[in-house]
Amino acid sequence: MNVLKRHEAIMEQLLEHREVSVAELSERLQVTGKTIREDLAKLEERGLLVRVRGGAMLAQREHFGILPEHGPVTRHLAEKAEIAAAALELIEPGDTIALDGGSTTLELARRLPNEPLTVVTNDVYIIGELAFKPEIRLVVPGGSRIRNMLAGPEAVRFVRGLNLRKAFLTATGVHEAYGLSIYTGELVEFKRALIETAMHRYVLADRHKFGRIALRTFAALADVDGLITDGGLDAETAARYAAAGARIVRAAGESRGSSAAGAERGQESEGTTE
């Protein structure tokens, strides 16, 4: 197993158990304790974990690249609701959209009216939510389950064969230099396929994710048409990210709807929208 795969496996264990020991990782990954300690040191340098005696614990406990098995993340609910409301304004009757897996896209799915719409999703929680809205045409790609997500080569091929109008994605980290990142490598190609296929691409991320870095970058800030965040993002941070190539859509303020629509039409320059 190469270094990157080991790092992914370590982060997977941390996401599931919150804390792991060197001995457990050494046995699971079939490498020496010395190798594991070196891996942990490198991951700690990136701010992904904190080494403790005999092992490591997750540094960013409240930010998951994918949702835990017991259910959707329930932190920052007000911010997620704010972002979902702003994203909903971009969706038109009869649209064909993709909802990437995540707690904020799940909130968006909950707000979708039971009206004609085609939704492509790989999130089993979103599938469950939309199953009770018969007017929505639900399209599920193939793939194997990784916690609450469906992923794999067949899912990627399926998405690349579609004509999507809008894609709504999530990220664990949003960073000026490292772009949009997640922990799980198996989901990177699926997210890239959504970005490459959709006419309009949006990332839903609350302000707490700004400045964070996860293990794998799946897109640059400029690769998406809008980065929809909550109104709590301060103006200085928004301006800094706009200068780095992001098109920021802050969900607060009376101009929210018109600003988001402008981002979809591509009329915004690389600036900040409140």
HELIX and SHEET records of a PDB file:
HELIX    1   1 VAL A    3  HIS A   17  1                                  15    
HELIX    2   2 VAL A   22  LEU A   29  1                                   8    
HELIX    3   3 GLY A   33  GLU A   45  1                                  13    
HELIX    4   4 LEU A   77  LEU A   88  1                                  12    
HELIX    5   5 SER A  103  ARG A  111  1                                   9    
HELIX    6   6 VAL A  124  LEU A  130  1                                   7    
HELIX    7   7 PRO A  153  ARG A  160  1                                   8    
HELIX    8   8 GLY A  185  LEU A  187  5                                   3    
HELIX    9   9 VAL A  188  THR A  197  1                                  10    
HELIX   10  10 ARG A  207  LYS A  209  5                                   3    
HELIX   11  11 LEU A  221  ASP A  223  5                                   3    
HELIX   12  12 ALA A  235  ALA A  243  1                                   9    
HELIX   13  13 ARG A  256  ARG A  265  1                                  10    
SHEET    1   A 3 GLU A  19  SER A  21  0                                        
SHEET    2   A 3 GLY A  55  LEU A  58 -1                                        
SHEET    3   A 3 LEU A  49  VAL A  52 -1                                        
SHEET    1   B 8 ILE A 136  VAL A 139  0                                        
SHEET    2   B 8 LEU A 117  THR A 121  1                                        
SHEET    3   B 8 THR A  96  LEU A  99  1                                        
SHEET    4   B 8 LYS A 166  THR A 170  1                                        
SHEET    5   B 8 HIS A 200  LEU A 204  1                                        
SHEET    6   B 8 GLY A 226  THR A 229  1                                        
SHEET    7   B 8 ILE A 248  ARG A 250  1                                        
SHEET    8   B 8 THR A 272  THR A 273  1                                        
SHEET    1   C 2 SER A 144  ILE A 146  0                                        
SHEET    2   C 2 MET A 149  ALA A 151 -1                                        
SHEET    1   D 3 GLY A 173  HIS A 175  0                                        
SHEET    2   D 3 GLY A 179  ILE A 182 -1                                        
SHEET    3   D 3 ARG A 216  ALA A 219 -1                                        
END                                                                             
